[in-house]
Amino acid sequence: MTAHEIAPGLVIQGIKLPLRLTDFKLIAFDMDSTLINIECVDEIADAAGRKPEVASITEAAMRGEIADYKESLRQRVALLKGVTVAHLEEVYTRRLQLNPGAEALVHACKEAGLKVLLVSGGFTFFTDRIRERLCIDFARSNLLEIESGANCGQLSGRMLDQPWGDICDGTEKRRTLLEVASLLGIEMTQTIAMGDGANDLLMMGVAGLSVAYHAKPTVREQAMVAINTGGLDRLLEVLS
């Protein structure tokens, strides 16, 4: 497919314009570095003095250099052992920001009648808050285990299984998008998936429209729309 820059920093390939937002009924967002400005696991690791080590694993995973995403996440979470819930709150209140255009894009999607899904390899501590903040319809992410007893309020370094499974990786993101679309009676051609890292490619691959936001090169190359500069709401320049 030949890529075409329709405006500075906005590239399309494999689609014909015009497209309308109302052609779609469901949009799925990654969270870390897509809807929000940080990788939460890296910022949590900062409290344990292990940010460089954790961030290097995160970066490799997002570039697609680590085949087993679940194991890479388990390794990173193990390094968070002993970090307090108070620090998680500090990450949310002091470091986490919505990326530019996030509120505008989610609002436009909901106004156009789309359901909004947040599906993340991050953690429920943050996705629950972002879901409420942006009035998102559905969310799926990973659950950090909190110690009780003598270490009450500290991370154990493990994640807990949930009714749908153990870890929300690329395969689970894809499955969740397919599941939600099926439950809502929505055709996959009517779905949008938006992300930035290699673990977003599987869900982007089944969506009717795949969107890369300030993404890793391999993700930009495979996406139908690549937003390389500006905010998330630049998607509205493609969807009239």
Secondary structure, DSSP 8 states (H G I E B T S, - for coil): ---EEEETTEEE-S--S-B-GGG-SEEEE-TBTTTBSS-HHHHHHHHTT-HHHHHHHHHHHHTT--S-HHHHHHHHHHTTTT-BHHHHHHIIIII--B-TTHHHHHHHHHHTT-EEEEEEEEEHHHHHHHHHHHT-SEEEEEEEEE--GGGTTBEEEEEE-BTTBS---HHHHHHHHHHHHHHTT--GGGEEEEESSGGGHHHHHHSSEEEEES--HHHHHH-SEEE-SS-GGGGGGTB-
